[in-house]
Every structure is written in C-alpha cells, then in structure tokens.
Amino acid sequence: MITSLVDENFPSTAGFSFGNTVKNRLERQKPAINEFQQTVCQDYDEVIRKFIHELKLFSALNLGLYLIMLIAIRLTGDRAYCIVVPVCLLMLATLIATGIYILDQDWFNTMIYDRYWGWTYLIWVGVIFVYLIDIVFWEATLTEFTIELFLTVVKTTGEILGAIASAFSA
C-alpha cells in the first residue's frame, strides 16, 4: 500500500524514480518492521496474561474470604448469632478493600509498569479487618494508638523541618 502511494505521488523524472528508492528502503526495512511487530505483539500478550492472572487472583481471594465467612457461620450452628458481627466485619473489610482496589487504582499505569496488587490485596483486607475488630471489640485501642503514633511522627517531622529551616535562615 505504501509503495503504491509512493508511485502515484512521486512519478519517475529524468531516469530517477523516487518511488523505487523508497520501495527499496522499505524492502530492506521489512525484517526490522516484522521483528518490531512481533515484539509488540509479545509484549501485549504478556500484559494481557498478567492482567488476567491479577483478575483471577483477586476473584479467588474474594471467593476464599466469602467461603471463610460461610464456613464460620455453618460451624457455629445454633450459635450463628455469635459470629454475625465478626463475619459482617470481614465482609465490610472485603468490600472496603475491593473498593480501594478497583476505584483507587490507575489501571493504565498498572498495566504499563506491571504494578499489580496481587497478594497485597489480601494484606489490605487483613489490616482493615484488624482495625474493624479493634473498633468493635477492643474499644479502638489499636486505632487510637495508630492515630497518636501518626500525629507524633507528623509533629516531630514538623519540628525537625522547622529547626532545619531556622538554621538555614540564620
């Protein structure tokens, strides 16, 4: 197709054919073009394979979490009401982590730079679940400690940066 466009737009003049010169160069570049196409196709296939693996892992982890909830309810039998709160907390943790996973992720950059969550998703669910358990059963002891620690780090960092700034301004 390119060569026919070249022939139409650059007719032969005075024994020199610009179209033939371009055709020759294109013919010499065919192996490189084919190799480039093959590389792009292989890279694309790899990205798609990893993305599908990520979706399968995400689905399997969610299935496993919901199976844990179902087994917990089935094992308690008559006392199923005792397990309702922890199961609801695990379900809430799963839903929160799913929301973070789906909505807070830049999927374009994730695919380009190969930065999938993988098993990290399960860690997020676990951390959220621990904090929910803390809030419901332990009167938010861990949550308050975490907040106090964070505020102390921020305050200390501010003091250090303030000391550095005052040293440079003097």
C-alpha positions as CSV (number, residue, x, y, z in Angstrom):
1,M,0.0,0.0,0.0
2,I,2.8,2.4,0.9
3,T,4.7,1.6,-2.3
4,S,1.6,2.3,-4.4
5,L,1.2,5.7,-2.7
6,V,4.8,6.5,-3.4
7,D,4.5,5.6,-7.1
8,E,1.4,7.8,-7.5
9,N,2.8,10.8,-5.7
10,F,6.4,10.7,-6.9
11,P,6.5,9.8,-10.6
12,S,9.8,9.0,-12.3
13,T,11.6,12.0,-13.7
14,A,14.7,12.1,-15.8
15,G,15.5,8.4,-15.2
16,F,15.4,8.7,-11.4
17,S,12.5,7.2,-9.5
18,F,12.0,8.5,-6.0
19,G,9.3,5.8,-5.7
20,N,11.7,3.0,-6.4
21,T,14.2,4.4,-3.9
22,V,11.6,4.4,-1.2
23,K,10.4,0.9,-2.2
24,N,14.0,-0.4,-1.9
25,R,14.4,1.2,1.5
26,L,11.1,-0.3,2.7
27,E,12.0,-3.7,1.4
28,R,15.3,-3.5,3.4
29,Q,13.4,-2.5,6.5
30,K,10.8,-5.3,6.3
31,P,12.8,-7.7,8.6
32,A,13.1,-4.9,11.2
33,I,9.4,-4.0,10.9
34,N,8.4,-7.6,11.3
35,E,10.6,-8.0,14.3
36,F,9.2,-4.9,15.8
37,Q,5.6,-6.1,15.2
38,Q,6.4,-9.5,16.8
39,T,8.0,-7.8,19.9
40,V,4.9,-5.5,20.3
41,C,2.6,-8.5,20.0
42,Q,4.6,-10.5,22.5
43,D,4.6,-7.6,25.0
44,Y,0.9,-7.0,24.6
45,D,0.2,-10.7,25.1
46,E,2.3,-10.6,28.3
47,V,0.4,-7.6,29.6
48,I,-2.9,-9.3,29.0
49,R,-1.7,-12.5,30.6
50,K,-0.6,-10.7,33.7
51,F,-3.8,-8.7,33.9
52,I,-5.9,-11.9,33.6
53,H,-3.8,-13.5,36.3
54,E,-4.4,-10.5,38.5
55,L,-8.2,-10.7,38.0
56,K,-8.2,-14.4,38.7
57,L,-6.2,-13.9,41.9
58,F,-8.5,-11.1,43.0
59,S,-11.6,-13.3,42.4
60,A,-10.1,-16.3,44.1
61,L,-9.1,-14.3,47.2
62,N,-12.6,-12.8,47.4
63,L,-14.1,-16.3,47.0
64,G,-11.8,-17.6,49.7
65,L,-12.8,-14.8,52.1
66,Y,-16.5,-15.4,51.5
67,L,-16.1,-19.2,51.9
68,I,-14.4,-18.5,55.3
69,M,-17.4,-16.4,56.3
70,L,-19.8,-19.2,55.1
71,I,-17.8,-21.9,57.0
72,A,-17.7,-19.8,60.1
73,I,-21.5,-19.4,60.0
74,R,-22.0,-23.1,59.3
75,L,-19.7,-24.3,62.1
76,T,-21.4,-22.3,64.8
77,G,-24.7,-23.9,64.1
78,D,-27.2,-22.8,66.7
79,R,-24.9,-20.1,67.9
80,A,-24.6,-18.4,64.5
81,Y,-25.8,-15.2,66.0
82,C,-22.4,-15.1,67.9
83,I,-20.4,-15.0,64.7
84,V,-22.6,-12.4,62.9
85,V,-20.6,-9.4,64.0
86,P,-17.1,-10.8,63.0
87,V,-18.5,-12.1,59.7
88,C,-20.1,-8.8,58.9
89,L,-16.8,-7.0,59.8
90,L,-14.9,-9.4,57.5
91,M,-17.5,-8.7,54.7
92,L,-17.2,-4.9,55.3
93,A,-13.4,-5.2,55.2
94,T,-13.6,-7.1,51.9
95,L,-15.9,-4.6,50.4
96,I,-13.7,-1.6,51.5
97,A,-10.6,-3.3,50.2
98,T,-12.4,-4.1,46.9
99,G,-13.5,-0.5,46.6
100,I,-9.9,0.7,47.1
101,Y,-8.6,-2.0,44.7
102,I,-11.0,-1.1,41.9
103,L,-11.6,2.6,42.2
104,D,-8.3,3.9,43.6
105,Q,-6.1,2.2,41.0
106,D,-4.8,3.8,37.9
107,W,-5.3,0.7,35.7
108,F,-3.4,2.2,32.7
109,N,-0.2,2.8,34.6
110,T,-0.7,-0.5,36.4
111,M,-0.6,-2.4,33.1
112,I,2.2,-0.3,31.6
113,Y,4.5,-0.5,34.6
114,D,3.5,-4.0,35.7
115,R,2.5,-2.9,39.3
116,Y,-0.3,-5.2,40.2
117,W,-1.5,-5.7,43.8
118,G,-1.5,-9.5,43.8
119,W,-1.4,-10.8,47.3
120,T,-1.2,-7.3,48.7
121,Y,-4.9,-7.1,48.4
122,L,-5.3,-9.9,51.0
123,I,-3.0,-7.9,53.3
124,W,-5.2,-4.8,52.9
125,V,-8.3,-6.9,53.8
126,G,-6.5,-8.2,56.8
127,V,-5.4,-4.8,58.0
128,I,-8.8,-3.3,57.6
129,F,-10.4,-6.4,59.3
130,V,-8.0,-6.0,62.3
131,Y,-8.9,-2.3,62.7
132,L,-12.6,-3.1,62.4
133,I,-12.3,-5.8,65.1
134,D,-10.3,-3.3,67.2
135,I,-13.0,-0.7,66.9
136,V,-15.9,-3.1,67.7
137,F,-14.3,-5.4,70.4
138,W,-11.3,-3.7,71.8
139,E,-12.7,-0.2,72.2
140,A,-10.4,1.2,69.4
141,T,-7.2,0.7,71.4
142,L,-5.1,-0.1,68.4
143,T,-6.8,2.6,66.3
144,E,-6.1,5.3,68.9
145,F,-2.5,4.1,69.3
146,T,-2.1,4.3,65.5
147,I,-3.6,7.8,65.3
148,E,-1.4,9.0,68.2
149,L,1.7,7.5,66.6
150,F,0.9,9.1,63.3
151,L,0.3,12.5,64.9
152,T,3.6,12.2,66.9
153,V,5.5,11.4,63.7
154,V,3.9,14.4,61.9
155,K,4.7,16.7,64.9
156,T,8.3,15.5,65.2
157,T,8.8,15.8,61.4
158,G,7.4,19.4,61.5
159,E,9.8,20.3,64.4
160,I,12.8,18.8,62.6
161,L,11.9,20.7,59.4
162,G,11.3,23.8,61.4
163,A,14.7,23.5,63.1
164,I,16.4,22.9,59.7
165,A,14.6,25.9,58.2
166,S,15.6,28.2,61.1
167,A,19.2,27.0,60.8
168,F,19.4,28.0,57.1
169,S,17.6,31.3,57.7
170,A,20.0,32.5,60.4
